[in-house]
Amino acid sequence: MPSVQTPAAVARAYWKPLLLRAALAAVLGLTSVFWAAPPLQALSLILAGFFVLNATLLRRLIVDPATPTAARSALVATAIAWFAAGVALVFLPTVAGVTVAAAAGWIAGGVGQLAAWARTRKRFVPARDWALTGVVEMGIGVGLVLFWGVDAHGIFGIAGGGQIIVAVFVAIAALGYRHDAASDVTGR
């Protein structure tokens, strides 16, 4: 079966922001593994920074001409949800506040990514990534709701476990786009 190569303009536009997103997700995931009992205020600030940085990285893709117009409104909604969750996390450093803000951010962001995938899946190779990350991030949000009442350790475990999955798949995609961008330049 022949492999599908990403158009060079898309590969060049997407590989760096996606690699940064993968690194950010990996840092959150690994921090959740090695910091077993974070104070709730620290967790609140860590997740706030995570959401705001993710929204900032997504903004780079939204404004890039390589991103299809059909996906932009859904991606804007995702970025707004992530940014709002990040801001809310700063002001709600309670177990319930962190749970609600993080769950809402991940569920709304996951829905936005799935909407972007649904609108562009037949024409845009990176839409595959939005399908996977959307489902995983919705799962993180639903997991937080299902295990309502867990402490900071439980919240961090659910969030970090999901982000490790996101990190692996987004890193694979980013490195694939980097290869496609380099192949186009060298004429391979």
N, CA, C and O of each residue as an XYZ file, in Angstrom:
752
protein
N       0.845     -1.167      0.000
C       0.000      0.000      0.000
C       0.897      1.238      0.000
O       1.795      1.339      0.836
N       0.674      2.182     -0.920
C       1.511      3.376     -0.965
C       1.219      4.279      0.233
O       0.087      4.374      0.709
N       2.275      4.934      0.699
C       2.081      5.856      1.821
C       1.573      7.195      1.294
O       1.867      7.589      0.165
N       0.818      7.871      2.123
C       0.295      9.179      1.762
C       1.290     10.210      2.249
O       1.611     10.267      3.436
N       1.780     11.031      1.322
C       2.724     12.061      1.719
C       1.980     13.376      1.893
O       1.138     13.749      1.076
N       2.305     14.055      2.957
C       1.713     15.344      3.251
C       2.269     16.370      2.277
O       3.469     16.355      2.002
N       1.431     17.267      1.741
C       1.962     18.337      0.889
C       3.054     19.118      1.627
O       2.962     19.340      2.834
N       4.077     19.525      0.894
C       5.250     20.148      1.513
C       4.902     21.396      2.317
O       5.446     21.599      3.403
N       4.011     22.229      1.807
C       3.653     23.461      2.529
C       3.008     23.139      3.872
O       3.274     23.803      4.874
N       2.170     22.128      3.884
C       1.514     21.711      5.130
C       2.547     21.110      6.077
O       2.558     21.425      7.267
N       3.408     20.252      5.558
C       4.428     19.616      6.397
C       5.338     20.662      7.033
O       5.648     20.582      8.221
N       5.765     21.648      6.233
C       6.635     22.701      6.773
C       5.921     23.526      7.834
O       6.531     23.919      8.828
N       4.642     23.790      7.634
C       3.886     24.610      8.586
C       3.570     23.868      9.873
O       3.495     24.479     10.939
N       3.386     22.576      9.787
C       2.856     21.822     10.924
C       3.895     21.135     11.797
O       3.630     20.923     12.981
N       5.047     20.782     11.282
C       5.910     19.908     12.070
C       6.438     20.564     13.337
O       6.498     19.905     14.375
N       6.823     21.831     13.293
C       7.375     22.467     14.496
C       6.322     22.682     15.584
O       6.558     22.304     16.731
N       5.160     23.280     15.261
C       4.160     23.435     16.328
C       3.700     22.096     16.911
O       3.445     21.997     18.111
N       3.595     21.080     16.073
C       3.172     19.776     16.593
C       4.261     19.129     17.444
O       3.956     18.468     18.437
N       5.506     19.310     17.072
C       6.582     18.763     17.899
C       6.626     19.475     19.255
O       6.882     18.843     20.281
N       6.380     20.773     19.259
C       6.303     21.508     20.527
C       5.114     21.038     21.357
O       5.212     20.901     22.577
N       3.988     20.792     20.686
C       2.820     20.288     21.415
C       3.119     18.911     22.017
O       2.738     18.631     23.153
N       3.794     18.067     21.259
C       4.156     16.743     21.776
C       5.086     16.872     22.976
O       4.932     16.154     23.964
N       6.047     17.782     22.893
C       6.968     17.989     24.015
C       6.218     18.493     25.241
O       6.480     18.047     26.358
N       5.295     19.413     25.038
C       4.498     19.941     26.149
C       3.670     18.832     26.796
O       3.608     18.729     28.021
N       3.039     18.009     25.973
C       2.246     16.894     26.502
C       3.139     15.886     27.225
O       2.758     15.349     28.265
N       4.324     15.632     26.675
C       5.250     14.692     27.317
C       5.724     15.220     28.665
O       5.836     14.464     29.630
N       6.002     16.514     28.726
C       6.430     17.103     30.001
C       5.329     16.958     31.044
O       5.602     16.589     32.186
N       4.081     17.245     30.658
C       2.976     17.089     31.612
C       2.846     15.625     32.033
O       2.714     15.324     33.219
N       2.884     14.730     31.067
C       2.738     13.312     31.377
C       3.846     12.785     32.267
O       3.584     12.077     33.240
N       5.081     13.126     31.938
C       6.202     12.641     32.743
C       6.230     13.289     34.125
O       6.599     12.648     35.109
N       5.844     14.546     34.194
C       5.764     15.203     35.501
C       4.738     14.493     36.375
O       4.948     14.328     37.577
N       3.634     14.076     35.774
C       2.607     13.376     36.557
C       3.099     12.017     37.052
O       2.631     11.516     38.074
N       4.034     11.431     36.331
C       4.586     10.141     36.747
C       5.562     10.320     37.907
O       5.540      9.551     38.868
N       6.411     11.330     37.812
C       7.493     11.466     38.785
C       7.173     12.380     39.965
O       7.896     12.365     40.961
N       6.112     13.170     39.876
C       5.714     14.007     41.005
C       4.421     13.417     41.541
O       3.331     13.770     41.090
N       4.546     12.540     42.479
C       3.413     11.730     42.932
C       2.346     12.519     43.669
O       1.163     12.201     43.549
N       2.724     13.533     44.422
C       1.730     14.236     45.241
C       1.902     15.748     45.127
O       2.393     16.391     46.056
N       1.500     16.316     43.994
C       1.652     17.765     43.861
C       0.627     18.496     44.732
O      -0.503     18.030     44.883
N       1.015     19.635     45.304
C       0.010     20.440     46.003
C      -1.044     20.907     44.998
O      -0.736     21.116     43.825
N      -2.257     21.064     45.447
C      -3.352     21.427     44.545
C      -3.082     22.746     43.826
O      -3.385     22.871     42.639
N      -2.520     23.728     44.522
C      -2.231     25.013     43.891
C      -1.194     24.857     42.782
O      -1.309     25.486     41.731
N      -0.188     24.026     43.012
C       0.818     23.783     41.978
C       0.192     23.079     40.781
O       0.472     23.435     39.636
N      -0.646     22.090     41.033
C      -1.326     21.389     39.947
C      -2.186     22.350     39.143
O      -2.204     22.299     37.914
N      -2.893     23.222     39.838
C      -3.740     24.201     39.168
C      -2.913     25.077     38.227
O      -3.323     25.328     37.093
N      -1.765     25.537     38.688
C      -0.909     26.389     37.857
C      -0.252     25.606     36.725
O      -0.097     26.127     35.621
N       0.134     24.366     36.986
C       0.722     23.525     35.932
C      -0.293     23.307     34.809
O       0.032     23.474     33.633
N      -1.511     22.939     35.169
C      -2.540     22.713     34.146
C      -2.916     24.011     33.446
O      -3.181     24.010     32.244
N      -2.943     25.130     34.190
C      -3.244     26.427     33.571
C      -2.203     26.747     32.506
O      -2.550     27.125     31.387
N      -0.936     26.597     32.851
C       0.122     26.843     31.877
C       0.036     25.910     30.686
O       0.255     26.322     29.547
N      -0.281     24.657     30.948
C      -0.421     23.675     29.875
C      -1.511     24.088     28.883
O      -1.294     24.072     27.672
N      -2.677     24.456     29.403
C      -3.779     24.844     28.520
C      -3.454     26.114     27.735
O      -3.720     26.180     26.535
N      -2.889     27.115     28.390
C      -2.584     28.377     27.703
C      -1.514     28.160     26.635
O      -1.632     28.689     25.530
N      -0.480     27.394     26.946
C       0.556     27.119     25.943
C       0.003     26.311     24.772
O       0.372     26.563     23.625
N      -0.870     25.352     25.037
C      -1.497     24.594     23.952
C      -2.340     25.500     23.066
O      -2.313     25.372     21.842
N      -3.089     26.413     23.675
C      -3.899     27.352     22.890
C      -3.008     28.228     22.018
O      -3.348     28.522     20.872
N      -1.870     28.643     22.560
C      -0.930     29.474     21.805
C      -0.342     28.706     20.624
O      -0.224     29.247     19.524
N       0.024     27.452     20.850
C       0.545     26.633     19.751
C      -0.517     26.401     18.682
O      -0.218     26.430     17.488
N      -1.745     26.174     19.105
C      -2.827     25.954     18.143
C      -3.094     27.215     17.329
O      -3.441     27.133     16.150
N      -2.935     28.378     17.952
C      -3.138     29.638     17.232
C      -2.177     29.736     16.041
O      -2.547     30.248     14.985
N      -0.956     29.248     16.214
C       0.002     29.268     15.103
C      -0.530     28.489     13.901
O      -0.313     28.885     12.756
N      -1.223     27.386     14.161
C      -1.773     26.595     13.061
C      -3.019     27.241     12.476
O      -3.250     27.170     11.269
N      -3.819     27.868     13.322
C      -5.061     28.493     12.855
C      -4.762     29.584     11.839
O      -5.442     29.676     10.817
N      -3.756     30.410     12.101
C      -3.460     31.539     11.216
C      -2.614     31.141     10.012
O      -2.441     31.940      9.092
N      -2.091     29.932     10.003
C      -1.256     29.503      8.886
C      -2.109     29.258      7.646
O      -3.156     28.617      7.737
N      -1.678     29.757      6.493
C      -2.451     29.556      5.258
C      -2.629     28.088      4.870
O      -3.542     27.766      4.109
N      -1.787     27.204      5.368
C      -1.905     25.781      5.034
C      -3.110     25.130      5.702
O      -3.564     24.075      5.258
N      -3.636     25.743      6.762
C      -4.790     25.181      7.468
C      -6.058     25.486      6.679
O      -6.307     26.646      6.351
N      -6.860     24.477      6.369
C      -8.080     24.709      5.589
C      -9.064     25.625      6.325
O      -9.204     25.560      7.546
N      -9.722     26.456      5.570
C     -10.729     27.362      6.130
C     -11.817     26.583      6.850
O     -12.328     27.038      7.873
N     -12.176     25.428      6.335
C     -13.246     24.623      6.938
C     -12.915     24.190      8.361
O     -13.822     23.948      9.157
N     -11.642     24.090      8.689
C     -11.242     23.632     10.028
C     -11.045     24.776     11.007
O     -11.022     24.555     12.218
N     -10.905     25.974     10.509
C     -10.489     27.084     11.382
C     -11.465     27.408     12.491
O     -11.039     27.634     13.624
N     -12.752     27.439     12.214
C     -13.700     27.804     13.277
C     -13.681     26.771     14.404
O     -13.774     27.134     15.577
N     -13.563     25.505     14.062
C     -13.492     24.463     15.091
C     -12.193     24.570     15.886
O     -12.185     24.363     17.099
N     -11.100     24.892     15.204
C      -9.825     25.042     15.905
C      -9.811     26.297     16.769
O      -9.214     26.303     17.845
N     -10.463     27.353     16.306
C     -10.591     28.563     17.132
C     -11.374     28.240     18.396
O     -11.000     28.670     19.487
N     -12.459     27.486     18.255
C     -13.246     27.088     19.432
C     -12.397     26.256     20.394
O     -12.506     26.407     21.611
N     -11.561     25.389     19.853
C     -10.664     24.589     20.688
C      -9.687     25.482     21.441
O      -9.497     25.327     22.648
N      -9.069     26.416     20.726
C      -8.105     27.318     21.363
C      -8.773     28.169     22.441
O      -8.193     28.395     23.503
N      -9.978     28.636     22.174
C     -10.706     29.432     23.172
C     -11.022     28.583     24.396
O     -10.873     29.044     25.528
N     -11.456     27.348     24.178
C     -11.763     26.456     25.310
C     -10.523     26.206     26.150
O     -10.589     26.239     27.379
N      -9.390     25.956     25.500
C      -8.154     25.717     26.237
C      -7.710     26.960     27.000
O      -7.302     26.873     28.158
N      -7.790     28.107     26.348
C      -7.374     29.345     27.014
C      -8.281     29.647     28.205
O      -7.805     30.015     29.278
N      -9.585     29.488     28.007
C     -10.540     29.731     29.099
C     -10.296     28.770     30.259
O     -10.364     29.170     31.421
N     -10.015     27.517     29.952
C      -9.713     26.547     31.013
C      -8.459     26.963     31.768
O      -8.406     26.862     32.994
N      -7.454     27.429     31.042
C      -6.225     27.877     31.688
C      -6.451     29.048     32.620
O      -5.925     29.074     33.733
N      -7.230     30.019     32.171
C      -7.538     31.176     33.018
C      -8.360     30.742     34.228
O      -8.086     31.167     35.351
N      -9.357     29.903     34.007
C     -10.207     29.441     35.113
C      -9.391     28.681     36.154
O      -9.642     28.806     37.353
N      -8.423     27.901     35.705
C      -7.607     27.123     36.638
C      -6.805     28.011     37.590
O      -6.544     27.627     38.730
N      -6.420     29.181     37.126
C      -5.683     30.101     37.993
C      -6.563     30.584     39.140
O      -6.094     30.767     40.264
N      -7.847     30.787     38.843
C      -8.760     31.368     39.827
C      -9.585     30.339     40.598
O     -10.334     30.713     41.500
N      -9.465     29.064     40.268
C     -10.246     28.025     40.945
C      -9.342     26.929     41.508
O      -9.449     25.777     41.085
N      -8.462     27.254     42.441
C      -7.532     26.239     42.940
C      -8.135     25.334     44.019
O      -7.540     25.139     45.078
N      -9.311     24.790     43.742
C      -9.923     23.789     44.619
C     -10.046     22.498     43.830
O      -9.953     22.515     42.602
N     -10.251     21.392     44.504
C     -10.385     20.112     43.798
C     -11.526     20.187     42.794
O     -11.359     19.793     41.640
N     -12.679     20.684     43.215
C     -13.826     20.784     42.306
C     -13.534     21.760     41.175
O     -13.872     21.483     40.024
N     -12.912     22.898     41.481
C     -12.608     23.888     40.451
C     -11.646     23.361     39.413
O     -11.852     23.546     38.213
N     -10.593     22.704     39.871
C      -9.609     22.139     38.944
C     -10.256     21.051     38.094
O     -10.030     20.982     36.887
N     -11.054     20.211     38.723
C     -11.712     19.125     37.988
C     -12.641     19.678     36.919
O     -12.595     19.242     35.769
N     -13.480     20.633     37.288
C     -14.447     21.192     36.334
C     -13.739     21.937     35.210
O     -14.044     21.719     34.038
N     -12.799     22.812     35.551
C     -12.121     23.605     34.522
C     -11.329     22.718     33.566
O     -11.401     22.897     32.351
N     -10.575     21.765     34.108
C      -9.773     20.893     33.246
C     -10.660     19.982     32.401
O     -10.413     19.803     31.209
N     -11.692     19.407     33.021
C     -12.600     18.529     32.264
C     -13.286     19.304     31.152
O     -13.380     18.821     30.023
N     -13.766     20.502     31.463
C     -14.438     21.318     30.440
C     -13.476     21.670     29.311
O     -13.846     21.610     28.138
N     -12.245     22.037     29.659
C     -11.263     22.371     28.629
C     -10.950     21.198     27.725
O     -10.877     21.349     26.506
N     -10.764     20.018     28.323
C     -10.429     18.858     27.496
C     -11.626     18.339     26.709
O     -11.463     17.912     25.565
N     -12.798     18.364     27.277
C     -13.969     17.895     26.523
C     -14.271     18.851     25.376
O     -14.454     18.413     24.240
N     -14.325     20.154     25.659
C     -14.613     21.129     24.597
C     -13.511     21.128     23.543
O     -13.794     21.206     22.347
N     -12.254     21.039     23.981
C     -11.153     20.977     23.024
C     -11.199     19.720     22.173
O     -10.913     19.763     20.976
N     -11.559     18.603     22.785
C     -11.686     17.355     22.033
C     -12.797     17.417     21.005
O     -12.646     16.942     19.879
N     -13.919     18.008     21.401
C     -15.034     18.172     20.456
C     -14.604     19.064     19.295
O     -14.924     18.780     18.141
N     -13.883     20.141     19.597
C     -13.406     21.033     18.537
C     -12.470     20.333     17.569
O     -12.565     20.528     16.357
N     -11.570     19.521     18.096
C     -10.650     18.788     17.228
C     -11.388     17.762     16.373
O     -11.069     17.578     15.198
N     -12.370     17.102     16.965
C     -13.172     16.150     16.181
C     -13.973     16.864     15.098
O     -14.139     16.334     13.999
N     -14.468     18.054     15.397
C     -15.198     18.828     14.382
C     -14.260     19.223     13.245
O     -14.638     19.144     12.076
N     -13.039     19.650     13.577
C     -12.064     19.992     12.536
C     -11.737     18.764     11.690
O     -11.615     18.863     10.469
N     -11.596     17.615     12.335
C     -11.350     16.370     11.599
C     -12.522     16.058     10.675
O     -12.319     15.739      9.504
N     -13.741     16.146     11.190
C     -14.920     15.789     10.396
C     -15.061     16.685      9.170
O     -15.519     16.232      8.121
N     -14.677     17.928      9.292
C     -14.830     18.875      8.180
C     -13.753     18.726      7.115
O     -13.966     19.122      5.969
N     -12.607     18.166      7.466
C     -11.485     18.164      6.517
C     -10.846     16.797      6.301
O      -9.811     16.709      5.640
N     -11.425     15.741      6.832
C     -10.757     14.436      6.837
C     -10.464     13.879      5.449
O      -9.518     13.107      5.296
N     -11.237     14.241      4.442
C     -11.028     13.665      3.109
C      -9.988     14.428      2.298
O      -9.469     13.910      1.310
N      -9.680     15.664      2.713
C      -8.795     16.495      1.908
C      -7.501     16.906      2.605
O      -6.588     17.413      1.954
N      -7.409     16.695      3.911
C      -6.304     17.276      4.671
C      -5.666     16.210      5.555
O      -6.292     15.715      6.493
N      -4.425     15.861      5.253
C      -3.746     14.764      5.950
C      -3.672     14.975      7.470
O      -3.943     14.026      8.204
N      -3.322     16.163      7.982
C      -3.241     16.326      9.444
C      -4.572     16.162     10.181
O      -4.587     16.121     11.411
N      -5.668     16.070      9.467
C      -6.960     15.856     10.133
C      -6.958     14.547     10.916
O      -7.659     14.425     11.920
N      -6.176     13.565     10.463
C      -6.081     12.294     11.207
C      -5.614     12.536     12.639
O      -6.076     11.887     13.578
N      -4.701     13.469     12.783
C      -4.172     13.772     14.118
C      -5.255     14.368     15.008
O      -5.326     14.056     16.197
N      -6.091     15.217     14.440
C      -7.161     15.840     15.230
C      -8.167     14.793     15.688
O      -8.718     14.906     16.783
N      -8.413     13.790     14.878
C      -9.347     12.736     15.299
C      -8.813     12.013     16.529
O      -9.535     11.823     17.508
N      -7.572     11.620     16.473
C      -6.995     10.869     17.582
C      -6.867     11.723     18.841
O      -7.293     11.307     19.918
N      -6.282     12.913     18.710
C      -6.099     13.741     19.903
C      -7.435     14.204     20.456
O      -7.584     14.358     21.668
N      -8.401     14.425     19.587
C      -9.730     14.810     20.062
C     -10.369     13.728     20.913
O     -10.937     14.015     21.967
N     -10.279     12.496     20.463
C     -10.862     11.380     21.223
C     -10.128     11.193     22.554
O     -10.766     11.023     23.594
N      -8.808     11.222     22.528
C      -8.041     11.025     23.768
C      -8.329     12.152     24.755
O      -8.525     11.898     25.943
N      -8.356     13.387     24.275
C      -8.574     14.500     25.195
C     -10.006     14.535     25.714
O     -10.235     14.922     26.860
N     -10.961     14.143     24.902
C     -12.322     13.991     25.436
C     -12.331     12.905     26.504
O     -13.019     13.034     27.516
N     -11.579     11.849     26.286
C     -11.478     10.782     27.280
C     -10.887     11.265     28.593
O     -11.322     10.842     29.664
N      -9.900     12.147     28.520
C      -9.331     12.721     29.744
C     -10.412     13.488     30.499
O     -10.579     13.318     31.707
N     -11.144     14.336     29.771
C     -12.199     15.120     30.413
C     -13.288     14.253     31.011
O     -13.735     14.496     32.132
N     -13.715     13.249     30.274
C     -14.746     12.335     30.781
C     -14.206     11.558     31.978
O     -14.933     11.324     32.944
N     -12.943     11.158     31.924
C     -12.331     10.457     33.052
C     -12.324     11.306     34.314
O     -12.565     10.800     35.410
N     -12.051     12.585     34.161
C     -12.079     13.474     35.327
C     -13.482     13.565     35.916
O     -13.651     13.605     37.135
N     -14.486     13.599     35.040
C     -15.872     13.666     35.524
C     -16.277     12.341     36.171
O     -16.909     12.335     37.228
N     -15.919     11.226     35.547
C     -16.289      9.912     36.091
C     -15.665      9.647     37.454
O     -16.279      9.020     38.318
N     -14.451     10.124     37.637
C     -13.769      9.907     38.913
C     -13.821     11.170     39.767
O     -12.847     11.540     40.422
N     -14.975     11.815     39.742
C     -15.204     13.044     40.496
C     -14.816     12.842     41.960
O     -15.157     11.828     42.569
N     -14.111     13.804     42.507
C     -13.765     13.751     43.915
C     -12.379     13.225     44.207
O     -11.961     13.205     45.365
N     -11.649     12.792     43.175
C     -10.282     12.352     43.438
C      -9.443     13.560     43.849
O      -9.800     14.702     43.558
N      -8.340     13.301     44.519
C      -7.481     14.390     44.972
C      -6.569     14.855     43.832
O      -6.700     14.404     42.695
N      -5.649     15.761     44.156
C      -4.741     16.302     43.146
C      -3.935     15.194     42.468
O      -3.680     15.258     41.265
N      -3.539     14.193     43.227
C      -2.789     13.066     42.666
C      -3.612     12.349     41.590
O      -3.088     12.021     40.526
N      -4.890     12.107     41.863
C      -5.757     11.439     40.893
C      -5.996     12.278     39.649
O      -5.963     11.766     38.531
N      -6.239     13.574     39.847
C      -6.441     14.476     38.703
C      -5.194     14.479     37.828
O      -5.278     14.359     36.606
N      -4.038     14.618     38.469
C      -2.777     14.663     37.732
C      -2.514     13.340     37.015
O      -1.988     13.335     35.902
N      -2.870     12.235     37.632
C      -2.684     10.929     37.004
C      -3.533     10.748     35.760
O      -3.052     10.252     34.741
N      -4.795     11.148     35.841
C      -5.684     11.039     34.678
C      -5.188     11.944     33.555
O      -5.086     11.522     32.403
N      -4.880     13.195     33.904
C      -4.418     14.155     32.901
C      -3.092     13.715     32.288
O      -2.930     13.723     31.068
N      -2.151     13.333     33.137
C      -0.836     12.949     32.642
C      -0.847     11.682     31.812
O      -0.151     11.592     30.801
N      -1.635     10.702     32.232
C      -1.732      9.468     31.456
C      -2.262      9.710     30.055
O      -1.737      9.167     29.083
N      -3.294     10.519     29.955
C      -3.839     10.853     28.640
C      -2.859     11.643     27.793
O      -2.759     11.429     26.585
N      -2.140     12.551     28.421
C      -1.202     13.374     27.657
C       0.016     12.588     27.189
O       0.632     12.954     26.188
N       0.371     11.531     27.881
C       1.449     10.670     27.378
C       1.021     10.040     26.052
O       1.818      9.951     25.118
N      -0.224      9.608     25.972
C      -0.749      9.052     24.714
C      -0.725     10.115     23.626
O      -0.278      9.854     22.509
N      -1.204     11.312     23.947
C      -1.193     12.419     22.982
C       0.240     12.706     22.542
O       0.495     12.879     21.350
N       1.173     12.757     23.481
C       2.568     13.077     23.158
C       3.154     12.097     22.150
O       3.825     12.504     21.201
N       2.904     10.825     22.351
C       3.467      9.813     21.452
C       2.917      9.981     20.036
O       3.680     10.022     19.071
N       1.606     10.075     19.916
C       1.018     10.166     18.580
C       1.331     11.487     17.887
O       1.573     11.504     16.680
N       1.332     12.579     18.619
C       1.633     13.874     18.003
C       3.115     13.943     17.624
O       3.455     14.521     16.591
N       3.993     13.371     18.430
C       5.418     13.352     18.075
C       5.652     12.536     16.807
O       6.430     12.938     15.943
N       4.985     11.400     16.695
C       5.112     10.588     15.484
C       4.636     11.378     14.268
O       5.292     11.372     13.226
N       3.503     12.053     14.396
C       2.985     12.864     13.289
C       3.953     13.993     12.947
O       4.250     14.221     11.775
N       4.443     14.696     13.961
C       5.347     15.825     13.727
C       6.622     15.379     13.027
O       7.093     16.042     12.103
N       7.177     14.266     13.463
C       8.403     13.776     12.826
C       8.131     13.291     11.403
O       8.991     13.411     10.530
N       6.941     12.744     11.168
C       6.557     12.386      9.802
C       6.449     13.613      8.907
O       6.890     13.588      7.758
N       5.863     14.688      9.433
C       5.761     15.935      8.659
C       7.146     16.533      8.421
O       7.415     17.086      7.355
N       8.012     16.419      9.411
C       9.379     16.926      9.247
C      10.073     16.163      8.122
O      10.770     16.755      7.298
N       9.881     14.862      8.094
C      10.470     14.046      7.029
C       9.902     14.450      5.675
O      10.646     14.589      4.704
N       8.586     14.640      5.604
C       7.964     15.043      4.340
C       8.460     16.411      3.886
O       8.670     16.631      2.693
N       8.648     17.329      4.830
C       9.152     18.660      4.480
C      10.591     18.572      3.982
O      10.955     19.247      3.019
N      11.409     17.748      4.628
C      12.804     17.588      4.217
C      12.904     16.856      2.885
O      13.772     17.173      2.071
N      12.033     15.888      2.653
C      12.048     15.139      1.392
C      11.737     16.046      0.222
O      12.308     15.891     -0.857
N      10.839     16.987      0.426
C      10.474     17.909     -0.646
C      11.642     18.830     -0.983
O      11.871     19.131     -2.155
N      12.373     19.275      0.014
C      13.495     20.183     -0.202
C      14.633     19.477     -0.922
O      15.257     20.056     -1.811
N      14.908     18.230     -0.547
C      16.022     17.502     -1.154
C      15.633     16.795     -2.449
O      16.500     16.273     -3.150
N      14.352     16.772     -2.772
C      13.899     16.152     -4.005
C      13.830     14.647     -3.969
O      13.822     14.006     -5.020
N      13.779     14.059     -2.773
C      13.695     12.594     -2.654
C      12.338     12.086     -2.975
O      12.102     10.879     -2.923
